């Protein structure tokens, strides 16, 4: 079974996808990690993430194990890492270079310990539209920029990272604009995706709602 969970930054995709993967015994692929890995790869080499040639070179050389190694970098999950990821993700050749790696995972899905899985939960922006257009279940999770910025702001504070809400809100809007206006695979729900606005919902509510959708489709 292939499930795709797409949506804008900080909509709650990560937590939801991981809970679903655990419940339905599926592998989990956070596709944002590969764009973050390319961004961090460039930052550690002192290269501007806007550099087209170097971003493509990094994407062409990206592997699953390299991505896991780069994910240990202290800036991987920070705003800096997110902004760099968003910049490299706006480049069509970079997206094309990283597509096969994402699609191959569905043919040979594995849990973190290397064991074979019977399917995947993909978490990203275009997994239902481009990566797996034939997915069994497609969910598009969204929430207002204010709600998402507040969630991210609290997350940073909980992790001990200094954060200013207004700055996070401005960055959320900036990333939304870049993610949804890029020429290649702009952020949008697949035609057959179920759209859920989580602005006024708890994570538990969203999880229960999506489980019901999956269970009814499985019958
Ligand atoms: O989900 P995230 O914040 O880790 O994603 C980082 C960036 O990567 C985000 O700004 C958009 C990009 N991305 C993408 O373009 N396509 C995906 N499938 C996943 C992420």
Boltz pocket constraint, residues with backbone or C-beta under 6 A from the ligand:
constraints:
  - pocket:
      binder: B
      contacts: [[A, 9], [A, 10], [A, 31], [A, 32], [A, 33], [A, 35], [A, 36], [A, 81], [A, 82], [A, 85], [A, 86], [A, 87], [A, 89], [A, 90], [A, 123], [A, 124], [A, 125], [A, 126], [A, 127], [A, 175], [A, 179], [A, 185]]
      max_distance: 6.0
